[in-house]
Amino acid sequence: MSEPSPVEVASKRLALALDALAAAVERRQSADRGEQTLTGQLHASAADRSKLASELDASAARAKSLEALNREVARRLDVAMATIRSLLTSAEP
């Protein structure tokens, strides 16, 4: 059995190096795709957060408005009940 020639050895080393390079490129492309996916998810989360914050602000403003309206209705009911009591008291014999 004869020893491989220096050209054969170099050719085999080159083929192995090219295979390793191709594998490294594939790993890098896969990592880049994963990064793009995560970046997209991050942007979507930021948009959702912004929308939810806006909705929360609107809900808080509506709750304050409803609280104020509730206080006004309660005040008017108190006035109406006092008026009715006064009328009933003055109508008694």
PyMOL CGO cylinders between C-alpha atoms (Angstrom):
from pymol import cmd
from pymol.cgo import CYLINDER

trace = [
    CYLINDER, 0.00, 0.00, 0.00, 1.45, 3.34, -1.00, 0.3, 1, 1, 1, 1, 1, 1,
    CYLINDER, 1.45, 3.34, -1.00, 1.32, 6.54, 0.97, 0.3, 1, 1, 1, 1, 1, 1,
    CYLINDER, 1.32, 6.54, 0.97, -1.01, 9.23, -0.30, 0.3, 1, 1, 1, 1, 1, 1,
    CYLINDER, -1.01, 9.23, -0.30, 0.66, 11.94, -2.28, 0.3, 1, 1, 1, 1, 1, 1,
    CYLINDER, 0.66, 11.94, -2.28, 0.95, 15.46, -0.82, 0.3, 1, 1, 1, 1, 1, 1,
    CYLINDER, 0.95, 15.46, -0.82, -1.68, 16.64, -3.32, 0.3, 1, 1, 1, 1, 1, 1,
    CYLINDER, -1.68, 16.64, -3.32, -4.12, 13.95, -2.13, 0.3, 1, 1, 1, 1, 1, 1,
    CYLINDER, -4.12, 13.95, -2.13, -3.45, 14.89, 1.51, 0.3, 1, 1, 1, 1, 1, 1,
    CYLINDER, -3.45, 14.89, 1.51, -3.96, 18.59, 0.74, 0.3, 1, 1, 1, 1, 1, 1,
    CYLINDER, -3.96, 18.59, 0.74, -7.08, 17.79, -1.28, 0.3, 1, 1, 1, 1, 1, 1,
    CYLINDER, -7.08, 17.79, -1.28, -8.53, 15.77, 1.62, 0.3, 1, 1, 1, 1, 1, 1,
    CYLINDER, -8.53, 15.77, 1.62, -7.70, 18.56, 4.10, 0.3, 1, 1, 1, 1, 1, 1,
    CYLINDER, -7.70, 18.56, 4.10, -9.30, 21.10, 1.77, 0.3, 1, 1, 1, 1, 1, 1,
    CYLINDER, -9.30, 21.10, 1.77, -12.46, 18.98, 1.46, 0.3, 1, 1, 1, 1, 1, 1,
    CYLINDER, -12.46, 18.98, 1.46, -12.66, 18.63, 5.25, 0.3, 1, 1, 1, 1, 1, 1,
    CYLINDER, -12.66, 18.63, 5.25, -12.14, 22.37, 5.69, 0.3, 1, 1, 1, 1, 1, 1,
    CYLINDER, -12.14, 22.37, 5.69, -14.86, 23.12, 3.12, 0.3, 1, 1, 1, 1, 1, 1,
    CYLINDER, -14.86, 23.12, 3.12, -17.25, 20.73, 4.90, 0.3, 1, 1, 1, 1, 1, 1,
    CYLINDER, -17.25, 20.73, 4.90, -16.49, 22.42, 8.22, 0.3, 1, 1, 1, 1, 1, 1,
    CYLINDER, -16.49, 22.42, 8.22, -17.02, 25.83, 6.62, 0.3, 1, 1, 1, 1, 1, 1,
    CYLINDER, -17.02, 25.83, 6.62, -20.35, 24.74, 5.13, 0.3, 1, 1, 1, 1, 1, 1,
    CYLINDER, -20.35, 24.74, 5.13, -21.46, 23.42, 8.53, 0.3, 1, 1, 1, 1, 1, 1,
    CYLINDER, -21.46, 23.42, 8.53, -20.41, 26.70, 10.20, 0.3, 1, 1, 1, 1, 1, 1,
    CYLINDER, -20.41, 26.70, 10.20, -22.33, 28.73, 7.59, 0.3, 1, 1, 1, 1, 1, 1,
    CYLINDER, -22.33, 28.73, 7.59, -25.44, 26.60, 8.17, 0.3, 1, 1, 1, 1, 1, 1,
    CYLINDER, -25.44, 26.60, 8.17, -25.17, 27.06, 11.95, 0.3, 1, 1, 1, 1, 1, 1,
    CYLINDER, -25.17, 27.06, 11.95, -24.76, 30.80, 11.47, 0.3, 1, 1, 1, 1, 1, 1,
    CYLINDER, -24.76, 30.80, 11.47, -27.77, 31.02, 9.15, 0.3, 1, 1, 1, 1, 1, 1,
    CYLINDER, -27.77, 31.02, 9.15, -29.83, 29.03, 11.63, 0.3, 1, 1, 1, 1, 1, 1,
    CYLINDER, -29.83, 29.03, 11.63, -28.74, 31.33, 14.45, 0.3, 1, 1, 1, 1, 1, 1,
    CYLINDER, -28.74, 31.33, 14.45, -29.60, 34.39, 12.32, 0.3, 1, 1, 1, 1, 1, 1,
    CYLINDER, -29.60, 34.39, 12.32, -33.08, 32.98, 11.60, 0.3, 1, 1, 1, 1, 1, 1,
    CYLINDER, -33.08, 32.98, 11.60, -33.57, 32.40, 15.31, 0.3, 1, 1, 1, 1, 1, 1,
    CYLINDER, -33.57, 32.40, 15.31, -32.45, 35.94, 16.06, 0.3, 1, 1, 1, 1, 1, 1,
    CYLINDER, -32.45, 35.94, 16.06, -34.84, 37.35, 13.45, 0.3, 1, 1, 1, 1, 1, 1,
    CYLINDER, -34.84, 37.35, 13.45, -37.67, 35.33, 14.98, 0.3, 1, 1, 1, 1, 1, 1,
    CYLINDER, -37.67, 35.33, 14.98, -36.86, 36.64, 18.45, 0.3, 1, 1, 1, 1, 1, 1,
    CYLINDER, -36.86, 36.64, 18.45, -36.58, 40.20, 17.15, 0.3, 1, 1, 1, 1, 1, 1,
    CYLINDER, -36.58, 40.20, 17.15, -40.02, 39.85, 15.53, 0.3, 1, 1, 1, 1, 1, 1,
    CYLINDER, -40.02, 39.85, 15.53, -41.48, 38.50, 18.75, 0.3, 1, 1, 1, 1, 1, 1,
    CYLINDER, -41.48, 38.50, 18.75, -39.88, 41.34, 20.71, 0.3, 1, 1, 1, 1, 1, 1,
    CYLINDER, -39.88, 41.34, 20.71, -41.39, 43.94, 18.38, 0.3, 1, 1, 1, 1, 1, 1,
    CYLINDER, -41.39, 43.94, 18.38, -44.80, 42.24, 18.59, 0.3, 1, 1, 1, 1, 1, 1,
    CYLINDER, -44.80, 42.24, 18.59, -44.57, 42.19, 22.39, 0.3, 1, 1, 1, 1, 1, 1,
    CYLINDER, -44.57, 42.19, 22.39, -43.64, 45.87, 22.46, 0.3, 1, 1, 1, 1, 1, 1,
    CYLINDER, -43.64, 45.87, 22.46, -46.61, 46.70, 20.23, 0.3, 1, 1, 1, 1, 1, 1,
    CYLINDER, -46.61, 46.70, 20.23, -48.93, 44.62, 22.43, 0.3, 1, 1, 1, 1, 1, 1,
    CYLINDER, -48.93, 44.62, 22.43, -47.56, 46.31, 25.55, 0.3, 1, 1, 1, 1, 1, 1,
    CYLINDER, -47.56, 46.31, 25.55, -48.13, 49.74, 24.03, 0.3, 1, 1, 1, 1, 1, 1,
    CYLINDER, -48.13, 49.74, 24.03, -51.68, 48.84, 23.03, 0.3, 1, 1, 1, 1, 1, 1,
    CYLINDER, -51.68, 48.84, 23.03, -52.44, 47.40, 26.47, 0.3, 1, 1, 1, 1, 1, 1,
    CYLINDER, -52.44, 47.40, 26.47, -50.98, 50.48, 28.20, 0.3, 1, 1, 1, 1, 1, 1,
    CYLINDER, -50.98, 50.48, 28.20, -53.20, 52.70, 26.06, 0.3, 1, 1, 1, 1, 1, 1,
    CYLINDER, -53.20, 52.70, 26.06, -56.26, 50.59, 26.82, 0.3, 1, 1, 1, 1, 1, 1,
    CYLINDER, -56.26, 50.59, 26.82, -55.41, 50.64, 30.52, 0.3, 1, 1, 1, 1, 1, 1,
    CYLINDER, -55.41, 50.64, 30.52, -55.15, 54.44, 30.46, 0.3, 1, 1, 1, 1, 1, 1,
    CYLINDER, -55.15, 54.44, 30.46, -58.50, 54.69, 28.70, 0.3, 1, 1, 1, 1, 1, 1,
    CYLINDER, -58.50, 54.69, 28.70, -60.10, 52.28, 31.20, 0.3, 1, 1, 1, 1, 1, 1,
    CYLINDER, -60.10, 52.28, 31.20, -58.67, 54.21, 34.15, 0.3, 1, 1, 1, 1, 1, 1,
    CYLINDER, -58.67, 54.21, 34.15, -60.05, 57.47, 32.73, 0.3, 1, 1, 1, 1, 1, 1,
    CYLINDER, -60.05, 57.47, 32.73, -63.46, 55.84, 32.20, 0.3, 1, 1, 1, 1, 1, 1,
    CYLINDER, -63.46, 55.84, 32.20, -63.42, 54.47, 35.75, 0.3, 1, 1, 1, 1, 1, 1,
    CYLINDER, -63.42, 54.47, 35.75, -62.73, 57.97, 37.12, 0.3, 1, 1, 1, 1, 1, 1,
    CYLINDER, -62.73, 57.97, 37.12, -65.56, 59.36, 35.01, 0.3, 1, 1, 1, 1, 1, 1,
    CYLINDER, -65.56, 59.36, 35.01, -67.94, 56.66, 36.25, 0.3, 1, 1, 1, 1, 1, 1,
    CYLINDER, -67.94, 56.66, 36.25, -66.90, 57.30, 39.85, 0.3, 1, 1, 1, 1, 1, 1,
    CYLINDER, -66.90, 57.30, 39.85, -67.67, 61.00, 39.45, 0.3, 1, 1, 1, 1, 1, 1,
    CYLINDER, -67.67, 61.00, 39.45, -71.00, 60.18, 37.83, 0.3, 1, 1, 1, 1, 1, 1,
    CYLINDER, -71.00, 60.18, 37.83, -71.81, 57.74, 40.63, 0.3, 1, 1, 1, 1, 1, 1,
    CYLINDER, -71.81, 57.74, 40.63, -71.09, 60.42, 43.25, 0.3, 1, 1, 1, 1, 1, 1,
    CYLINDER, -71.09, 60.42, 43.25, -73.38, 62.87, 41.40, 0.3, 1, 1, 1, 1, 1, 1,
    CYLINDER, -73.38, 62.87, 41.40, -76.20, 60.30, 41.17, 0.3, 1, 1, 1, 1, 1, 1,
    CYLINDER, -76.20, 60.30, 41.17, -75.83, 59.51, 44.88, 0.3, 1, 1, 1, 1, 1, 1,
    CYLINDER, -75.83, 59.51, 44.88, -75.96, 63.23, 45.71, 0.3, 1, 1, 1, 1, 1, 1,
    CYLINDER, -75.96, 63.23, 45.71, -79.10, 63.70, 43.63, 0.3, 1, 1, 1, 1, 1, 1,
    CYLINDER, -79.10, 63.70, 43.63, -80.75, 60.67, 45.25, 0.3, 1, 1, 1, 1, 1, 1,
    CYLINDER, -80.75, 60.67, 45.25, -79.97, 62.09, 48.69, 0.3, 1, 1, 1, 1, 1, 1,
    CYLINDER, -79.97, 62.09, 48.69, -81.54, 65.42, 47.68, 0.3, 1, 1, 1, 1, 1, 1,
    CYLINDER, -81.54, 65.42, 47.68, -84.60, 63.65, 46.24, 0.3, 1, 1, 1, 1, 1, 1,
    CYLINDER, -84.60, 63.65, 46.24, -85.03, 61.49, 49.38, 0.3, 1, 1, 1, 1, 1, 1,
    CYLINDER, -85.03, 61.49, 49.38, -84.69, 64.55, 51.61, 0.3, 1, 1, 1, 1, 1, 1,
    CYLINDER, -84.69, 64.55, 51.61, -87.30, 66.39, 49.53, 0.3, 1, 1, 1, 1, 1, 1,
    CYLINDER, -87.30, 66.39, 49.53, -89.72, 63.43, 49.71, 0.3, 1, 1, 1, 1, 1, 1,
    CYLINDER, -89.72, 63.43, 49.71, -89.21, 63.15, 53.50, 0.3, 1, 1, 1, 1, 1, 1,
    CYLINDER, -89.21, 63.15, 53.50, -89.83, 66.85, 53.85, 0.3, 1, 1, 1, 1, 1, 1,
    CYLINDER, -89.83, 66.85, 53.85, -93.03, 66.62, 51.80, 0.3, 1, 1, 1, 1, 1, 1,
    CYLINDER, -93.03, 66.62, 51.80, -94.22, 63.59, 53.77, 0.3, 1, 1, 1, 1, 1, 1,
    CYLINDER, -94.22, 63.59, 53.77, -93.49, 65.31, 57.06, 0.3, 1, 1, 1, 1, 1, 1,
    CYLINDER, -93.49, 65.31, 57.06, -95.33, 68.48, 56.07, 0.3, 1, 1, 1, 1, 1, 1,
    CYLINDER, -95.33, 68.48, 56.07, -98.31, 66.48, 54.79, 0.3, 1, 1, 1, 1, 1, 1,
    CYLINDER, -98.31, 66.48, 54.79, -98.81, 64.64, 58.10, 0.3, 1, 1, 1, 1, 1, 1,
    CYLINDER, -98.81, 64.64, 58.10, -101.83, 65.82, 60.16, 0.3, 1, 1, 1, 1, 1, 1,
]
cmd.load_cgo(trace, "trace")
